[in-house]
Amino acid sequence: MNCNVCDAPMEDDGGIVGEFGILPVAFCCWCSSSMTDMVIQMQGFDDIDILKERIKELEEDAKQESKAKKAREKKKT
């Protein structure tokens, strides 16, 4: 089996073999790492200010979910 991106032979070096829906795919460790890095850059996760903003958003979401959960539990009693 070869990598679907660079056509290198797949080795036991941390590559990924799986499916996109029903389409079988294989990515060597280099292409897998490169795609992960690309997603990190595209989402802005390599920018500390964007990460700090996202953390604040996640903390607020968690607080709201916690309040909603408590309200649901209170209704049950």
PDB file of N, CA, C, O and CB in Angstrom:
ATOM      1  N   MET A   1       0.851  -1.173   0.000  1.00  0.00           N
ATOM      2  CA  MET A   1       0.000   0.000   0.000  1.00  0.00           C
ATOM      3  C   MET A   1       0.897   1.236   0.000  1.00  0.00           C
ATOM      4  O   MET A   1       1.927   1.263   0.675  1.00  0.00           O
ATOM      5  CB  MET A   1      -0.969  -0.002   1.226  1.00  0.00           C
ATOM      6  N   ASN A   2       0.505   2.254  -0.756  1.00  0.00           N
ATOM      7  CA  ASN A   2       1.264   3.498  -0.856  1.00  0.00           C
ATOM      8  C   ASN A   2       0.450   4.681  -0.348  1.00  0.00           C
ATOM      9  O   ASN A   2      -0.780   4.641  -0.312  1.00  0.00           O
ATOM     10  CB  ASN A   2       1.699   3.741  -2.300  1.00  0.00           C
ATOM     11  N   CYS A   3       1.161   5.733   0.041  1.00  0.00           N
ATOM     12  CA  CYS A   3       0.533   6.978   0.483  1.00  0.00           C
ATOM     13  C   CYS A   3      -0.255   7.576  -0.678  1.00  0.00           C
ATOM     14  O   CYS A   3       0.225   7.631  -1.810  1.00  0.00           O
ATOM     15  CB  CYS A   3       1.599   7.989   1.010  1.00  0.00           C
ATOM     16  N   ASN A   4      -1.472   8.023  -0.377  1.00  0.00           N
ATOM     17  CA  ASN A   4      -2.318   8.621  -1.407  1.00  0.00           C
ATOM     18  C   ASN A   4      -1.865  10.011  -1.845  1.00  0.00           C
ATOM     19  O   ASN A   4      -2.334  10.518  -2.863  1.00  0.00           O
ATOM     20  CB  ASN A   4      -3.725   8.695  -0.913  1.00  0.00           C
ATOM     21  N   VAL A   5      -0.968  10.630  -1.097  1.00  0.00           N
ATOM     22  CA  VAL A   5      -0.494  11.965  -1.458  1.00  0.00           C
ATOM     23  C   VAL A   5       0.817  11.889  -2.237  1.00  0.00           C
ATOM     24  O   VAL A   5       0.915  12.417  -3.344  1.00  0.00           O
ATOM     25  CB  VAL A   5      -0.311  12.825  -0.201  1.00  0.00           C
ATOM     26  N   CYS A   6       1.831  11.226  -1.651  1.00  0.00           N
ATOM     27  CA  CYS A   6       3.164  11.237  -2.267  1.00  0.00           C
ATOM     28  C   CYS A   6       3.549   9.908  -2.908  1.00  0.00           C
ATOM     29  O   CYS A   6       4.608   9.802  -3.526  1.00  0.00           O
ATOM     30  CB  CYS A   6       4.194  11.601  -1.235  1.00  0.00           C
ATOM     31  N   ASP A   7       2.711   8.914  -2.769  1.00  0.00           N
ATOM     32  CA  ASP A   7       2.908   7.584  -3.358  1.00  0.00           C
ATOM     33  C   ASP A   7       4.078   6.819  -2.744  1.00  0.00           C
ATOM     34  O   ASP A   7       4.533   5.832  -3.322  1.00  0.00           O
ATOM     35  CB  ASP A   7       3.126   7.715  -4.843  1.00  0.00           C
ATOM     36  N   ALA A   8       4.570   7.252  -1.589  1.00  0.00           N
ATOM     37  CA  ALA A   8       5.630   6.518  -0.898  1.00  0.00           C
ATOM     38  C   ALA A   8       5.055   5.230  -0.314  1.00  0.00           C
ATOM     39  O   ALA A   8       3.886   5.204   0.071  1.00  0.00           O
ATOM     40  CB  ALA A   8       6.275   7.389   0.221  1.00  0.00           C
ATOM     41  N   PRO A   9       5.841   4.172  -0.239  1.00  0.00           N
ATOM     42  CA  PRO A   9       5.359   2.937   0.380  1.00  0.00           C
ATOM     43  C   PRO A   9       5.030   3.175   1.854  1.00  0.00           C
ATOM     44  O   PRO A   9       5.772   3.855   2.562  1.00  0.00           O
ATOM     45  CB  PRO A   9       6.410   1.810   0.239  1.00  0.00           C
ATOM     46  N   MET A  10       3.926   2.616   2.299  1.00  0.00           N
ATOM     47  CA  MET A  10       3.533   2.746   3.709  1.00  0.00           C
ATOM     48  C   MET A  10       4.427   1.849   4.549  1.00  0.00           C
ATOM     49  O   MET A  10       4.664   0.690   4.207  1.00  0.00           O
ATOM     50  CB  MET A  10       2.026   2.378   3.919  1.00  0.00           C
ATOM     51  N   GLU A  11       4.918   2.397   5.648  1.00  0.00           N
ATOM     52  CA  GLU A  11       5.755   1.656   6.574  1.00  0.00           C
ATOM     53  C   GLU A  11       5.136   1.748   7.951  1.00  0.00           C
ATOM     54  O   GLU A  11       4.163   2.474   8.154  1.00  0.00           O
ATOM     55  CB  GLU A  11       7.208   2.190   6.577  1.00  0.00           C
ATOM     56  N   ASP A  12       5.694   1.018   8.892  1.00  0.00           N
ATOM     57  CA  ASP A  12       5.198   1.060  10.275  1.00  0.00           C
ATOM     58  C   ASP A  12       5.819   2.246  11.003  1.00  0.00           C
ATOM     59  O   ASP A  12       6.479   2.064  12.026  1.00  0.00           O
ATOM     60  CB  ASP A  12       5.519  -0.269  11.025  1.00  0.00           C
ATOM     61  N   ASP A  13       5.618   3.446  10.494  1.00  0.00           N
ATOM     62  CA  ASP A  13       6.249   4.634  11.055  1.00  0.00           C
ATOM     63  C   ASP A  13       5.254   5.704  11.470  1.00  0.00           C
ATOM     64  O   ASP A  13       5.595   6.886  11.518  1.00  0.00           O
ATOM     65  CB  ASP A  13       7.210   5.207  10.068  1.00  0.00           C
ATOM     66  N   GLY A  14       4.038   5.304  11.766  1.00  0.00           N
ATOM     67  CA  GLY A  14       3.063   6.268  12.238  1.00  0.00           C
ATOM     68  C   GLY A  14       2.153   6.822  11.174  1.00  0.00           C
ATOM     69  O   GLY A  14       1.477   7.824  11.408  1.00  0.00           O
ATOM     70  N   GLY A  15       2.114   6.212  10.026  1.00  0.00           N
ATOM     71  CA  GLY A  15       1.177   6.641   9.001  1.00  0.00           C
ATOM     72  C   GLY A  15      -0.252   6.309   9.396  1.00  0.00           C
ATOM     73  O   GLY A  15      -0.494   5.679  10.426  1.00  0.00           O
ATOM     74  N   ILE A  16      -1.186   6.735   8.577  1.00  0.00           N
ATOM     75  CA  ILE A  16      -2.605   6.524   8.853  1.00  0.00           C
ATOM     76  C   ILE A  16      -3.233   5.774   7.685  1.00  0.00           C
ATOM     77  O   ILE A  16      -3.045   6.133   6.523  1.00  0.00           O
ATOM     78  CB  ILE A  16      -3.336   7.876   9.098  1.00  0.00           C
ATOM     79  N   VAL A  17      -3.976   4.733   8.016  1.00  0.00           N
ATOM     80  CA  VAL A  17      -4.739   3.999   7.012  1.00  0.00           C
ATOM     81  C   VAL A  17      -6.179   3.999   7.490  1.00  0.00           C
ATOM     82  O   VAL A  17      -6.447   3.660   8.642  1.00  0.00           O
ATOM     83  CB  VAL A  17      -4.190   2.528   6.799  1.00  0.00           C
ATOM     84  N   GLY A  18      -7.113   4.375   6.620  1.00  0.00           N
ATOM     85  CA  GLY A  18      -8.512   4.423   7.016  1.00  0.00           C
ATOM     86  C   GLY A  18      -9.398   4.677   5.826  1.00  0.00           C
ATOM     87  O   GLY A  18      -9.063   4.327   4.695  1.00  0.00           O
ATOM     88  N   GLU A  19     -10.541   5.293   6.093  1.00  0.00           N
ATOM     89  CA  GLU A  19     -11.497   5.594   5.030  1.00  0.00           C
ATOM     90  C   GLU A  19     -12.013   7.018   5.167  1.00  0.00           C
ATOM     91  O   GLU A  19     -12.210   7.523   6.273  1.00  0.00           O
ATOM     92  CB  GLU A  19     -12.668   4.599   5.056  1.00  0.00           C
ATOM     93  N   PHE A  20     -12.226   7.651   4.027  1.00  0.00           N
ATOM     94  CA  PHE A  20     -13.023   8.872   3.933  1.00  0.00           C
ATOM     95  C   PHE A  20     -14.357   8.381   3.405  1.00  0.00           C
ATOM     96  O   PHE A  20     -14.510   8.147   2.207  1.00  0.00           O
ATOM     97  CB  PHE A  20     -12.351  10.004   2.986  1.00  0.00           C
ATOM     98  N   GLY A  21     -15.326   8.225   4.304  1.00  0.00           N
ATOM     99  CA  GLY A  21     -16.589   7.609   3.885  1.00  0.00           C
ATOM    100  C   GLY A  21     -16.315   6.180   3.466  1.00  0.00           C
ATOM    101  O   GLY A  21     -15.902   5.367   4.293  1.00  0.00           O
ATOM    102  N   ILE A  22     -16.534   5.854   2.204  1.00  0.00           N
ATOM    103  CA  ILE A  22     -16.267   4.503   1.716  1.00  0.00           C
ATOM    104  C   ILE A  22     -14.960   4.419   0.942  1.00  0.00           C
ATOM    105  O   ILE A  22     -14.583   3.339   0.488  1.00  0.00           O
ATOM    106  CB  ILE A  22     -17.407   4.032   0.840  1.00  0.00           C
ATOM    107  N   LEU A  23     -14.264   5.535   0.783  1.00  0.00           N
ATOM    108  CA  LEU A  23     -13.029   5.590   0.008  1.00  0.00           C
ATOM    109  C   LEU A  23     -11.835   5.237   0.896  1.00  0.00           C
ATOM    110  O   LEU A  23     -11.561   5.952   1.860  1.00  0.00           O
ATOM    111  CB  LEU A  23     -12.842   6.991  -0.620  1.00  0.00           C
ATOM    112  N   PRO A  24     -11.119   4.154   0.593  1.00  0.00           N
ATOM    113  CA  PRO A  24      -9.941   3.820   1.394  1.00  0.00           C
ATOM    114  C   PRO A  24      -8.814   4.824   1.144  1.00  0.00           C
ATOM    115  O   PRO A  24      -8.568   5.218   0.004  1.00  0.00           O
ATOM    116  CB  PRO A  24      -9.461   2.390   1.076  1.00  0.00           C
ATOM    117  N   VAL A  25      -8.134   5.233   2.213  1.00  0.00           N
ATOM    118  CA  VAL A  25      -7.035   6.183   2.102  1.00  0.00           C
ATOM    119  C   VAL A  25      -5.857   5.721   2.960  1.00  0.00           C
ATOM    120  O   VAL A  25      -6.025   4.984   3.931  1.00  0.00           O
ATOM    121  CB  VAL A  25      -7.491   7.598   2.522  1.00  0.00           C
ATOM    122  N   ALA A  26      -4.674   6.168   2.579  1.00  0.00           N
ATOM    123  CA  ALA A  26      -3.463   5.904   3.348  1.00  0.00           C
ATOM    124  C   ALA A  26      -2.571   7.133   3.252  1.00  0.00           C
ATOM    125  O   ALA A  26      -2.379   7.683   2.167  1.00  0.00           O
ATOM    126  CB  ALA A  26      -2.721   4.623   2.834  1.00  0.00           C
ATOM    127  N   PHE A  27      -2.033   7.559   4.375  1.00  0.00           N
ATOM    128  CA  PHE A  27      -1.141   8.706   4.416  1.00  0.00           C
ATOM    129  C   PHE A  27       0.108   8.317   5.201  1.00  0.00           C
ATOM    130  O   PHE A  27       0.013   7.830   6.327  1.00  0.00           O
ATOM    131  CB  PHE A  27      -1.844   9.947   5.052  1.00  0.00           C
ATOM    132  N   CYS A  28       1.281   8.535   4.602  1.00  0.00           N
ATOM    133  CA  CYS A  28       2.530   8.261   5.314  1.00  0.00           C
ATOM    134  C   CYS A  28       2.669   9.264   6.463  1.00  0.00           C
ATOM    135  O   CYS A  28       1.911  10.231   6.546  1.00  0.00           O
ATOM    136  CB  CYS A  28       3.764   8.342   4.346  1.00  0.00           C
ATOM    137  N   CYS A  29       3.639   9.026   7.343  1.00  0.00           N
ATOM    138  CA  CYS A  29       3.800   9.916   8.502  1.00  0.00           C
ATOM    139  C   CYS A  29       4.120  11.345   8.077  1.00  0.00           C
ATOM    140  O   CYS A  29       3.711  12.291   8.749  1.00  0.00           O
ATOM    141  CB  CYS A  29       4.904   9.394   9.423  1.00  0.00           C
ATOM    142  N   TRP A  30       4.842  11.517   6.977  1.00  0.00           N
ATOM    143  CA  TRP A  30       5.207  12.863   6.524  1.00  0.00           C
ATOM    144  C   TRP A  30       3.992  13.614   5.993  1.00  0.00           C
ATOM    145  O   TRP A  30       3.787  14.780   6.330  1.00  0.00           O
ATOM    146  CB  TRP A  30       6.290  12.788   5.440  1.00  0.00           C
ATOM    147  N   CYS A  31       3.195  12.962   5.174  1.00  0.00           N
ATOM    148  CA  CYS A  31       2.006  13.622   4.614  1.00  0.00           C
ATOM    149  C   CYS A  31       0.951  13.843   5.689  1.00  0.00           C
ATOM    150  O   CYS A  31       0.276  14.872   5.696  1.00  0.00           O
ATOM    151  CB  CYS A  31       1.415  12.789   3.461  1.00  0.00           C
ATOM    152  N   SER A  32       0.806  12.877   6.601  1.00  0.00           N
ATOM    153  CA  SER A  32      -0.141  13.031   7.698  1.00  0.00           C
ATOM    154  C   SER A  32       0.236  14.224   8.569  1.00  0.00           C
ATOM    155  O   SER A  32      -0.621  15.031   8.929  1.00  0.00           O
ATOM    156  CB  SER A  32      -0.198  11.751   8.544  1.00  0.00           C
ATOM    157  N   SER A  33       1.518  14.335   8.907  1.00  0.00           N
ATOM    158  CA  SER A  33       2.006  15.452   9.707  1.00  0.00           C
ATOM    159  C   SER A  33       1.813  16.780   8.977  1.00  0.00           C
ATOM    160  O   SER A  33       1.430  17.782   9.582  1.00  0.00           O
ATOM    161  CB  SER A  33       3.482  15.250  10.054  1.00  0.00           C
ATOM    162  N   SER A  34       2.080  16.777   7.685  1.00  0.00           N
ATOM    163  CA  SER A  34       1.927  18.004   6.892  1.00  0.00           C
ATOM    164  C   SER A  34       0.469  18.446   6.820  1.00  0.00           C
ATOM    165  O   SER A  34       0.180  19.639   6.904  1.00  0.00           O
ATOM    166  CB  SER A  34       2.475  17.794   5.477  1.00  0.00           C
ATOM    167  N   MET A  35      -0.450  17.497   6.666  1.00  0.00           N
ATOM    168  CA  MET A  35      -1.877  17.857   6.622  1.00  0.00           C
ATOM    169  C   MET A  35      -2.340  18.388   7.970  1.00  0.00           C
ATOM    170  O   MET A  35      -3.123  19.336   8.029  1.00  0.00           O
ATOM    171  CB  MET A  35      -2.734  16.641   6.213  1.00  0.00           C
ATOM    172  N   THR A  36      -1.859  17.781   9.053  1.00  0.00           N
ATOM    173  CA  THR A  36      -2.212  18.266  10.388  1.00  0.00           C
ATOM    174  C   THR A  36      -1.715  19.696  10.581  1.00  0.00           C
ATOM    175  O   THR A  36      -2.447  20.548  11.086  1.00  0.00           O
ATOM    176  CB  THR A  36      -1.622  17.341  11.476  1.00  0.00           C
ATOM    177  N   ASP A  37      -0.482  19.957  10.184  1.00  0.00           N
ATOM    178  CA  ASP A  37       0.080  21.302  10.289  1.00  0.00           C
ATOM    179  C   ASP A  37      -0.715  22.297   9.448  1.00  0.00           C
ATOM    180  O   ASP A  37      -0.942  23.430   9.873  1.00  0.00           O
ATOM    181  CB  ASP A  37       1.550  21.300   9.854  1.00  0.00           C
ATOM    182  N   MET A  38      -1.137  21.879   8.261  1.00  0.00           N
ATOM    183  CA  MET A  38      -1.912  22.754   7.392  1.00  0.00           C
ATOM    184  C   MET A  38      -3.232  23.146   8.056  1.00  0.00           C
ATOM    185  O   MET A  38      -3.634  24.308   8.003  1.00  0.00           O
ATOM    186  CB  MET A  38      -2.174  22.072   6.044  1.00  0.00           C
ATOM    187  N   VAL A  39      -3.904  22.182   8.677  1.00  0.00           N
ATOM    188  CA  VAL A  39      -5.168  22.467   9.353  1.00  0.00           C
ATOM    189  C   VAL A  39      -4.933  23.417  10.524  1.00  0.00           C
ATOM    190  O   VAL A  39      -5.713  24.345  10.739  1.00  0.00           O
ATOM    191  CB  VAL A  39      -5.835  21.160   9.843  1.00  0.00           C
ATOM    192  N   ILE A  40      -3.859  23.187  11.279  1.00  0.00           N
ATOM    193  CA  ILE A  40      -3.531  24.080  12.393  1.00  0.00           C
ATOM    194  C   ILE A  40      -3.357  25.512  11.888  1.00  0.00           C
ATOM    195  O   ILE A  40      -3.875  26.452  12.492  1.00  0.00           O
ATOM    196  CB  ILE A  40      -2.246  23.603  13.116  1.00  0.00           C
ATOM    197  N   GLN A  41      -2.639  25.678  10.796  1.00  0.00           N
ATOM    198  CA  GLN A  41      -2.415  27.014  10.247  1.00  0.00           C
ATOM    199  C   GLN A  41      -3.704  27.621   9.702  1.00  0.00           C
ATOM    200  O   GLN A  41      -3.976  28.803   9.915  1.00  0.00           O
ATOM    201  CB  GLN A  41      -1.362  26.962   9.147  1.00  0.00           C
ATOM    202  N   MET A  42      -4.504  26.807   8.995  1.00  0.00           N
ATOM    203  CA  MET A  42      -5.741  27.329   8.395  1.00  0.00           C
ATOM    204  C   MET A  42      -6.745  27.767   9.456  1.00  0.00           C
ATOM    205  O   MET A  42      -7.507  28.708   9.235  1.00  0.00           O
ATOM    206  CB  MET A  42      -6.376  26.272   7.490  1.00  0.00           C
ATOM    207  N   GLN A  43      -6.753  27.092  10.606  1.00  0.00           N
ATOM    208  CA  GLN A  43      -7.679  27.436  11.677  1.00  0.00           C
ATOM    209  C   GLN A  43      -7.131  28.526  12.594  1.00  0.00           C
ATOM    210  O   GLN A  43      -7.825  28.989  13.499  1.00  0.00           O
ATOM    211  CB  GLN A  43      -8.006  26.205  12.487  1.00  0.00           C
ATOM    212  N   GLY A  44      -5.883  28.933  12.357  1.00  0.00           N
ATOM    213  CA  GLY A  44      -5.288  29.980  13.176  1.00  0.00           C
ATOM    214  C   GLY A  44      -4.773  29.494  14.509  1.00  0.00           C
ATOM    215  O   GLY A  44      -4.477  30.306  15.385  1.00  0.00           O
ATOM    216  N   PHE A  45      -4.657  28.183  14.688  1.00  0.00           N
ATOM    217  CA  PHE A  45      -4.225  27.640  15.975  1.00  0.00           C
ATOM    218  C   PHE A  45      -2.727  27.777  16.208  1.00  0.00           C
ATOM    219  O   PHE A  45      -2.222  27.342  17.243  1.00  0.00           O
ATOM    220  CB  PHE A  45      -4.613  26.192  16.073  1.00  0.00           C
ATOM    221  N   ASP A  46      -2.012  28.373  15.264  1.00  0.00           N
ATOM    222  CA  ASP A  46      -0.595  28.662  15.468  1.00  0.00           C
ATOM    223  C   ASP A  46      -0.408  30.110  15.925  1.00  0.00           C
ATOM    224  O   ASP A  46       0.724  30.579  16.049  1.00  0.00           O
ATOM    225  CB  ASP A  46       0.205  28.399  14.174  1.00  0.00           C
ATOM    226  N   ASP A  47      -1.507  30.817  16.174  1.00  0.00           N
ATOM    227  CA  ASP A  47      -1.494  32.209  16.623  1.00  0.00           C
ATOM    228  C   ASP A  47      -1.966  32.250  18.078  1.00  0.00           C
ATOM    229  O   ASP A  47      -3.112  31.909  18.370  1.00  0.00           O
ATOM    230  CB  ASP A  47      -2.401  33.112  15.709  1.00  0.00           C
ATOM    231  N   ILE A  48      -1.087  32.664  18.983  1.00  0.00           N
ATOM    232  CA  ILE A  48      -1.386  32.624  20.419  1.00  0.00           C
ATOM    233  C   ILE A  48      -2.614  33.460  20.776  1.00  0.00           C
ATOM    234  O   ILE A  48      -3.376  33.070  21.661  1.00  0.00           O
ATOM    235  CB  ILE A  48      -0.184  33.115  21.216  1.00  0.00           C
ATOM    236  N   ASP A  49      -2.827  34.593  20.118  1.00  0.00           N
ATOM    237  CA  ASP A  49      -3.988  35.420  20.427  1.00  0.00           C
ATOM    238  C   ASP A  49      -5.289  34.722  20.038  1.00  0.00           C
ATOM    239  O   ASP A  49      -6.277  34.793  20.768  1.00  0.00           O
ATOM    240  CB  ASP A  49      -3.883  36.766  19.714  1.00  0.00           C
ATOM    241  N   ILE A  50      -5.288  34.057  18.906  1.00  0.00           N
ATOM    242  CA  ILE A  50      -6.472  33.303  18.483  1.00  0.00           C
ATOM    243  C   ILE A  50      -6.727  32.155  19.451  1.00  0.00           C
ATOM    244  O   ILE A  50      -7.877  31.877  19.792  1.00  0.00           O
ATOM    245  CB  ILE A  50      -6.299  32.764  17.040  1.00  0.00           C
ATOM    246  N   LEU A  51      -5.659  31.482  19.901  1.00  0.00           N
ATOM    247  CA  LEU A  51      -5.823  30.385  20.857  1.00  0.00           C
ATOM    248  C   LEU A  51      -6.401  30.881  22.180  1.00  0.00           C
ATOM    249  O   LEU A  51      -7.285  30.241  22.751  1.00  0.00           O
ATOM    250  CB  LEU A  51      -4.482  29.690  21.101  1.00  0.00           C
ATOM    251  N   LYS A  52      -5.909  32.008  22.664  1.00  0.00           N
ATOM    252  CA  LYS A  52      -6.431  32.565  23.914  1.00  0.00           C
ATOM    253  C   LYS A  52      -7.909  32.911  23.779  1.00  0.00           C
ATOM    254  O   LYS A  52      -8.693  32.658  24.694  1.00  0.00           O
ATOM    255  CB  LYS A  52      -5.633  33.812  24.323  1.00  0.00           C
ATOM    256  N   GLU A  53      -8.292  33.485  22.648  1.00  0.00           N
ATOM    257  CA  GLU A  53      -9.699  33.820  22.396  1.00  0.00           C
ATOM    258  C   GLU A  53     -10.560  32.554  22.359  1.00  0.00           C
ATOM    259  O   GLU A  53     -11.657  32.518  22.917  1.00  0.00           O
ATOM    260  CB  GLU A  53      -9.839  34.599  21.065  1.00  0.00           C
ATOM    261  N   ARG A  54     -10.049  31.530  21.698  1.00  0.00           N
ATOM    262  CA  ARG A  54     -10.796  30.269  21.602  1.00  0.00           C
ATOM    263  C   ARG A  54     -10.955  29.616  22.968  1.00  0.00           C
ATOM    264  O   ARG A  54     -12.006  29.048  23.263  1.00  0.00           O
ATOM    265  CB  ARG A  54     -10.094  29.303  20.641  1.00  0.00           C
ATOM    266  N   ILE A  55      -9.928  29.689  23.800  1.00  0.00           N
ATOM    267  CA  ILE A  55     -10.012  29.127  25.150  1.00  0.00           C
ATOM    268  C   ILE A  55     -11.100  29.845  25.944  1.00  0.00           C
ATOM    269  O   ILE A  55     -11.878  29.202  26.649  1.00  0.00           O
ATOM    270  CB  ILE A  55      -8.647  29.238  25.879  1.00  0.00           C
ATOM    271  N   LYS A  56     -11.160  31.175  25.835  1.00  0.00           N
ATOM    272  CA  LYS A  56     -12.208  31.936  26.527  1.00  0.00           C
ATOM    273  C   LYS A  56     -13.592  31.505  26.046  1.00  0.00           C
ATOM    274  O   LYS A  56     -14.511  31.348  26.851  1.00  0.00           O
ATOM    275  CB  LYS A  56     -12.016  33.454  26.303  1.00  0.00           C
ATOM    276  N   GLU A  57     -13.743  31.313  24.725  1.00  0.00           N
ATOM    277  CA  GLU A  57     -15.027  30.867  24.179  1.00  0.00           C
ATOM    278  C   GLU A  57     -15.405  29.496  24.723  1.00  0.00           C
ATOM    279  O   GLU A  57     -16.561  29.266  25.079  1.00  0.00           O
ATOM    280  CB  GLU A  57     -14.976  30.828  22.647  1.00  0.00           C
ATOM    281  N   LEU A  58     -14.447  28.593  24.790  1.00  0.00           N
ATOM    282  CA  LEU A  58     -14.721  27.248  25.301  1.00  0.00           C
ATOM    283  C   LEU A  58     -15.083  27.285  26.787  1.00  0.00           C
ATOM    284  O   LEU A  58     -15.959  26.543  27.231  1.00  0.00           O
ATOM    285  CB  LEU A  58     -13.505  26.333  25.078  1.00  0.00           C
ATOM    286  N   GLU A  59     -14.412  28.145  27.556  1.00  0.00           N
ATOM    287  CA  GLU A  59     -14.736  28.283  28.978  1.00  0.00           C
ATOM    288  C   GLU A  59     -16.149  28.817  29.157  1.00  0.00           C
ATOM    289  O   GLU A  59     -16.883  28.335  30.019  1.00  0.00           O
ATOM    290  CB  GLU A  59     -13.728  29.210  29.676  1.00  0.00           C
ATOM    291  N   GLU A  60     -16.541  29.801  28.362  1.00  0.00           N
ATOM    292  CA  GLU A  60     -17.903  30.334  28.433  1.00  0.00           C
ATOM    293  C   GLU A  60     -18.930  29.267  28.051  1.00  0.00           C
ATOM    294  O   GLU A  60     -19.965  29.132  28.703  1.00  0.00           O
ATOM    295  CB  GLU A  60     -18.047  31.560  27.515  1.00  0.00           C
ATOM    296  N   ASP A  61     -18.639  28.514  26.996  1.00  0.00           N
ATOM    297  CA  ASP A  61     -19.537  27.424  26.588  1.00  0.00           C
ATOM    298  C   ASP A  61     -19.696  26.403  27.714  1.00  0.00           C
ATOM    299  O   ASP A  61     -20.797  25.916  27.971  1.00  0.00           O
ATOM    300  CB  ASP A  61     -19.004  26.730  25.315  1.00  0.00           C
ATOM    301  N   ALA A  62     -18.589  26.087  28.379  1.00  0.00           N
ATOM    302  CA  ALA A  62     -18.634  25.109  29.470  1.00  0.00           C
ATOM    303  C   ALA A  62     -19.463  25.639  30.635  1.00  0.00           C
ATOM    304  O   ALA A  62     -20.212  24.881  31.252  1.00  0.00           O
ATOM    305  CB  ALA A  62     -17.211  24.764  29.946  1.00  0.00           C
ATOM    306  N   LYS A  63     -19.340  26.925  30.943  1.00  0.00           N
ATOM    307  CA  LYS A  63     -20.134  27.531  32.015  1.00  0.00           C
ATOM    308  C   LYS A  63     -21.618  27.478  31.683  1.00  0.00           C
ATOM    309  O   LYS A  63     -22.437  27.133  32.535  1.00  0.00           O
ATOM    310  CB  LYS A  63     -19.699  28.983  32.256  1.00  0.00           C
ATOM    311  N   GLN A  64     -21.964  27.820  30.450  1.00  0.00           N
ATOM    312  CA  GLN A  64     -23.366  27.801  30.036  1.00  0.00           C
ATOM    313  C   GLN A  64     -23.922  26.382  30.068  1.00  0.00           C
ATOM    314  O   GLN A  64     -25.058  26.170  30.492  1.00  0.00           O
ATOM    315  CB  GLN A  64     -23.519  28.397  28.632  1.00  0.00           C
ATOM    316  N   GLU A  65     -23.129  25.414  29.623  1.00  0.00           N
ATOM    317  CA  GLU A  65     -23.583  24.018  29.644  1.00  0.00           C
ATOM    318  C   GLU A  65     -23.768  23.535  31.070  1.00  0.00           C
ATOM    319  O   GLU A  65     -24.706  22.792  31.355  1.00  0.00           O
ATOM    320  CB  GLU A  65     -22.588  23.111  28.908  1.00  0.00           C
ATOM    321  N   SER A  66     -22.888  23.947  31.966  1.00  0.00           N
ATOM    322  CA  SER A  66     -23.002  23.564  33.366  1.00  0.00           C
ATOM    323  C   SER A  66     -24.275  24.139  33.982  1.00  0.00           C
ATOM    324  O   SER A  66     -24.969  23.450  34.729  1.00  0.00           O
ATOM    325  CB  SER A  66     -21.773  24.034  34.151  1.00  0.00           C
ATOM    326  N   LYS A  67     -24.584  25.405  33.669  1.00  0.00           N
ATOM    327  CA  LYS A  67     -25.816  26.026  34.180  1.00  0.00           C
ATOM    328  C   LYS A  67     -27.044  25.311  33.633  1.00  0.00           C
ATOM    329  O   LYS A  67     -28.007  25.078  34.363  1.00  0.00           O
ATOM    330  CB  LYS A  67     -25.867  27.525  33.810  1.00  0.00           C
ATOM    331  N   ALA A  68     -27.011  24.965  32.357  1.00  0.00           N
ATOM    332  CA  ALA A  68     -28.143  24.277  31.735  1.00  0.00           C
ATOM    333  C   ALA A  68     -28.334  22.897  32.355  1.00  0.00           C
ATOM    334  O   ALA A  68     -29.463  22.466  32.590  1.00  0.00           O
ATOM    335  CB  ALA A  68     -27.934  24.154  30.213  1.00  0.00           C
ATOM    336  N   LYS A  69     -27.238  22.214  32.615  1.00  0.00           N
ATOM    337  CA  LYS A  69     -27.313  20.883  33.220  1.00  0.00           C
ATOM    338  C   LYS A  69     -27.907  20.965  34.622  1.00  0.00           C
ATOM    339  O   LYS A  69     -28.752  20.149  34.989  1.00  0.00           O
ATOM    340  CB  LYS A  69     -25.917  20.230  33.270  1.00  0.00           C
ATOM    341  N   LYS A  70     -27.470  21.941  35.398  1.00  0.00           N
ATOM    342  CA  LYS A  70     -28.016  22.122  36.745  1.00  0.00           C
ATOM    343  C   LYS A  70     -29.508  22.425  36.693  1.00  0.00           C
ATOM    344  O   LYS A  70     -30.274  21.928  37.518  1.00  0.00           O
ATOM    345  CB  LYS A  70     -27.277  23.248  37.478  1.00  0.00           C
ATOM    346  N   ALA A  71     -29.925  23.248  35.716  1.00  0.00           N
ATOM    347  CA  ALA A  71     -31.341  23.581  35.571  1.00  0.00           C
ATOM    348  C   ALA A  71     -32.148  22.331  35.216  1.00  0.00           C
ATOM    349  O   ALA A  71     -33.244  22.137  35.741  1.00  0.00           O
ATOM    350  CB  ALA A  71     -31.535  24.670  34.491  1.00  0.00           C
ATOM    351  N   ARG A  72     -31.623  21.487  34.339  1.00  0.00           N
ATOM    352  CA  ARG A  72     -32.326  20.248  33.971  1.00  0.00           C
ATOM    353  C   ARG A  72     -32.431  19.313  35.167  1.00  0.00           C
ATOM    354  O   ARG A  72     -33.469  18.686  35.379  1.00  0.00           O
ATOM    355  CB  ARG A  72     -31.604  19.536  32.809  1.00  0.00           C
ATOM    356  N   GLU A  73     -31.354  19.217  35.953  1.00  0.00           N
ATOM    357  CA  GLU A  73     -31.369  18.352  37.123  1.00  0.00           C
ATOM    358  C   GLU A  73     -32.350  18.873  38.166  1.00  0.00           C
ATOM    359  O   GLU A  73     -33.012  18.086  38.842  1.00  0.00           O
ATOM    360  CB  GLU A  73     -29.965  18.239  37.724  1.00  0.00           C
ATOM    361  N   LYS A  74     -32.447  20.192  38.301  1.00  0.00           N
ATOM    362  CA  LYS A  74     -33.366  20.786  39.263  1.00  0.00           C
ATOM    363  C   LYS A  74     -34.820  20.516  38.855  1.00  0.00           C
ATOM    364  O   LYS A  74     -35.675  20.300  39.714  1.00  0.00           O
ATOM    365  CB  LYS A  74     -33.111  22.303  39.382  1.00  0.00           C
ATOM    366  N   LYS A  75     -35.101  20.530  37.534  1.00  0.00           N
ATOM    367  CA  LYS A  75     -36.455  20.253  37.062  1.00  0.00           C
ATOM    368  C   LYS A  75     -36.866  18.822  37.387  1.00  0.00           C
ATOM    369  O   LYS A  75     -38.042  18.561  37.640  1.00  0.00           O
ATOM    370  CB  LYS A  75     -36.556  20.499  35.555  1.00  0.00           C
ATOM    371  N   LYS A  76     -35.912  17.891  37.385  1.00  0.00           N
ATOM    372  CA  LYS A  76     -36.216  16.482  37.638  1.00  0.00           C
ATOM    373  C   LYS A  76     -36.667  16.263  39.076  1.00  0.00           C
ATOM    374  O   LYS A  76     -37.409  15.321  39.354  1.00  0.00           O
ATOM    375  CB  LYS A  76     -34.998  15.612  37.335  1.00  0.00           C
ATOM    376  N   THR A  77     -36.225  17.124  39.995  1.00  0.00           N
ATOM    377  CA  THR A  77     -36.569  16.924  41.403  1.00  0.00           C
ATOM    378  C   THR A  77     -37.787  17.668  41.829  1.00  0.00           C
ATOM    379  O   THR A  77     -38.186  17.586  42.991  1.00  0.00           O
ATOM    380  CB  THR A  77     -35.446  17.321  42.263  1.00  0.00           C
TER     381      THR A  77
END
